Each structure stands twice: as structure tokens, then as C-alpha cells.
Amino acid sequence: MSRITEVFPRGGANTAYARYFVGNSYLNMLSTQGVIIGNVTFEPGCRNNWHVHHAVKGGGQILLCTAGRGWYQEWGKPARELHSGDVVNIPAGVKHWHGAARDSWFVHLAVEVPGENARNEWLEPVTEADYQQLP
């Protein structure tokens, strides 16, 4: 397993959202006012379920990758490998998932883009068969 250097302190076990993840993740909320920013750490093989960030206006999410190797995938598109320094802009209404590679921890800042009537819709897990096809 690859070792990583984390920019921000790792948070505690992400128990509040554990039902939406395969594997263990950790959450350190860096900002809960104005713009919501969470430092999310994924253990190797951990990923969140497919989900959508809805908003009537604005909204969506930005991922700022800070450590390790991970994946991001939009529904119907190939998965994109992520590394420290990568940025992913996710518009509102796009079904997607993100998480760690099988052999690496992965950390990103999850920035919630402010929007009108913004909310998350959690969907089905990424299938093990689909995940195992990733390098």
C-alpha cells in the first residue's frame, strides 16, 4: 500500500455517512459556514455510492485532490484516475462517484458549491465487478 502525506488532519471515522460508502472513510469538516468544505480520507478500496448533487440554481461539488490515488466517474463515462493536485468540477445534476484506488489511500477536499435548494441524493453502490475492472 502506498504511503501518503496528508495536508490537513485526518478526521474521525465518517460514521454519519458510512451507509453511503463501501469501506472506511474519515471526515474532517474544515468549513461549515459560507462554503462547506470537508477533508475526506478514503482507505484503499473505499468509495462512495453513486450520488447526485441537486440544486435549482448553482450547486454541485468541486473535488480538490490532496494525497494518494483515487477515481472519479460520471454515469455512462469512463472512470478518471485522480492524483494529488487534480481538480474535478461536478455540475449539479450529474450522477457520479469517487473514492480510493485498491492499492492506495486517497484524500480530497469536497467543496460544496452553494446553490438554491441544494441537496444530495444518495444512490446505489458502485458494483464490485465494475470497481475491480479499474487498474
N, C-alpha and C positions, 0 to 999 in steps of 0.2 A: 504494500500500500504506500502511496506517495505521502510524504510529509508536507504540511503546508504551514505558512506563516500567516496568522490571522491579523488583519488590520485593526479590528475592533474586538473587544472581549466577546467570547462566545457566551451566549445566553444560556438559560436553563432549558431543560427538556421542553419541547414545544407540545405540551400536553393538551392545550386548548384546541389545537388543530390536528392532533395526532390521527384522528379518524380519516383525514383527507390526505394522508401520507402513507407510502409503503416504506418501512424502515424508520429510523430515528432521525429527527431533526431538532435543532436548537434555535431559540429565538431571543434576540436582544433588541428590544424596541429602542431605537436611537432618537426618534421624534414621534410624538403623538399629538402635536399641535401644528396647525397650518398644513404642512405636508407630512404625511405619515411615512416613516422610514423604519424598516425592520432589517436587522442584520440576521440573515438566515443561514445556518450551517447545516449541511446535509452529510451524514456519514456515507461511506462508499455504498452504492446501490440504492440509496434513498432517493425518492422522487415524490412530488405531489401528484394528486389526481388531475385529470383534465379539469379545467375550470375556465370561467368567463368572467371578466370584469365588465359589468354593465354600467351604463350611465346614459341619461337622456341627452346630456351635453358634456363635452370634455371626458374626463375619466381615463381609465386604462392603467397601465403599470410600466415602470422602467426598471430593468434589472441592471445593476452595476456590479460586474463580477470582480471579486477581490482576491480569491485564492482557489487553488485546485483546478480540477477539470470537471465539467458538467455538460448538460444537454438542455436544449430548448427546442420545442417542437410545436408548430401550429397544426391544427387539424387539416389533414389532406396534403401536407407538405413534408419533405424530408426533415429529419432532426438536424439541428445545427450544434456542432461541438463548441463549447464555451471554455474560455481561459481567463485568467486574471487580466483585467484591462478591457474586456469586451463589454459592450453596452447593447441591450436589447430593448427596443421601444415596442410596446404591445398596445395597440389601439383598443379602445373599448369595443366589446362585442366579438373579440377573436378568441376562439376556443384553443387552449394551449396547455402545456405542462412544462415543468423544469425540474431539474434535480442533478444529482451527482452521477459520475461515471461509476462503473462497477469497481474500479481499482483506485479510486481517488476520493478524498474528501472534497467538498465544493462549498464555497461561500459566496453569497451575493447580497447586496443591499437591494431590498424590494421597496421601491418608491411608488406610493400610490398617487397617481395623477389626480388632482382634485377634479371633481365633476358633480354635475347636478343629479341628484338621486342615485349616487354611485353605490353599487353593491356587488358582492361576489356571488357567483353561482358555482358550487362545487358539484362535479360530475363523477363519472366512473373512473376507477383506477386505470393507469396505463397497464396493459396486459403484460404478463411476464414474458410471453413469446415475443411481443414487439420490442420490449426493453432489451431482451437478450440478443436481438439482432444488431444492436449498436456495438461499434468497436470499443 
